[in-house]
C-alpha cells in the first residue's frame, strides 16, 4: 500500500507504520484513514471472502507517526485488547522537545520542577523520570490542559521518560505511557515549559528547527511489544521516526 507500510501480517495480527497526518479511524465519509485503507487492502487480497474483519486495538493521534496493531479476527481482537487494557502491551515513543535554560538538568536521569501546577509531581522511578499530572479534555476545541487535582472532569496522567541525547537546545526523549489520555505526551511536555518540536497546538508559533517545515510534532510510537494472541510468544517491532527533526540525533 502506498499510504501505509505493513510491518507484519499473519492470520491473526496486522502491524503497520502509520505516517503522521493519517488518522487511525475517521467518521468522515471517504476519508483516507488506516481502518478504511486496510479494509480495502484485505478485501482486494480475498474478494470472495466478503467484508474483512479488522479489529482496532489501540489508537495513535492523527499528527503522530508510528506503529499500530490491528486484529484480523474476533478472538485475536479480544486477546490483544486485554493486553492493551492491562498494560501488558508495551508501547514506547521517541520525542524531541525544547529544553529550558532556566531549568537545568543532567543527562540522562534528572529533571527539575518547572512550569507546572503545584500539585503535579515528577519523580525518579527506576532510572526514569515519572511525571504525574491531571489533565482535563476540552472536547469542543480538541485539546487538553494540565489542571489541579480535583478539577471537574480531570483524569490522572502518568508517563515515564528519559533523555537519550541533547543537541543544542533540543532533547530527544524515550517515553513510556502509564496511562492513555488525550494528547497526553504533548500536553505533559508543554506543561513543563518543554513543548515538542513542531507542535503547533501546544507549542509556540516559532516552534521549528533550522527552517525545516515541521508540519507535525516530533513524536513517534517507535517500538511495540506484545504476546501473539494465538501462540503466546512475545513479538516486538521497531521503526525509526521519519520526521526530519530526529535526523539531528541519529
Secondary structure, DSSP 8 states (H G I E B T S, - for coil): --S-EEEEE-SSEEEEEE-TT--SS--STT---HHHHHHHHHHHH-GGG-S---EE-----TT-EEEEEEESSHHHHHHHHHHHHTT-SEEEEEEEEE--TTS---TTT-----SS-TT-EEEEETTEEEEEEEEEEETTTTEEEEE-TT-TT-EEEEEEEEEEEEETTEEEEEEEESS--TTHHHHHHHTTT--BTT-TTTS-TT--STT----S-SEEEEEEEEE-TTT--EEEEE----SGGGGGT-
